[in-house]
Amino acid sequence: MTAQVITDDAEAVAAASAPSNEFRAGASAPDTERWLPRYELDRLSAPAPTNVP
């Protein structure tokens, strides 16, 4: 697995906002259907951008 190298602010914002864009469509489902958002929690705990040069 190769690490993604983020080279500018726009790329950092895109990488950081990707999970929220992915989760937005079904955001209310865990509450209305009473289930735990395991996929979302796993996705958020995955490696994320931590350093911008």
C-alpha positions in Angstrom: 0.0 0.0 0.0 1.4 3.4 -1.0 0.8 6.5 1.0 -1.0 9.4 -0.6 1.2 12.5 -0.7 -0.8 15.7 -0.4 0.9 18.6 -1.9 -1.4 21.6 -1.4 -4.3 22.9 0.6 -7.0 22.1 -2.0 -5.9 18.5 -2.1 -5.9 18.3 1.8 -9.4 19.7 1.9 -10.6 17.2 -0.7 -9.0 14.3 1.2 -10.5 15.4 4.5 -14.0 16.0 3.1 -14.2 12.7 1.2 -15.6 10.7 4.1 -18.3 13.3 4.9 -19.4 13.4 1.3 -19.6 9.6 1.4 -21.6 9.5 4.6 -24.0 12.4 3.8 -26.5 10.3 1.7 -27.4 7.9 4.5 -26.7 10.0 7.6 -30.1 9.6 9.2 -30.4 5.9 8.7 -28.6 4.8 11.9 -31.0 6.9 14.0 -34.2 6.1 12.2 -33.5 2.4 11.8 -31.7 2.0 15.1 -28.4 0.4 14.0 -24.8 1.2 14.7 -22.9 2.9 11.9 -20.1 0.4 11.9 -18.9 1.1 8.4 -18.7 4.8 9.0 -16.7 4.2 12.3 -14.3 1.9 10.5 -13.9 4.4 7.7 -13.2 7.2 10.1 -10.7 5.2 12.0 -8.7 4.3 8.8 -5.5 6.0 8.1 -6.0 9.7 7.3 -4.0 12.6 6.2 -1.9 13.8 9.1 0.7 16.0 7.6 0.7 18.8 5.0 4.1 20.1 3.9 
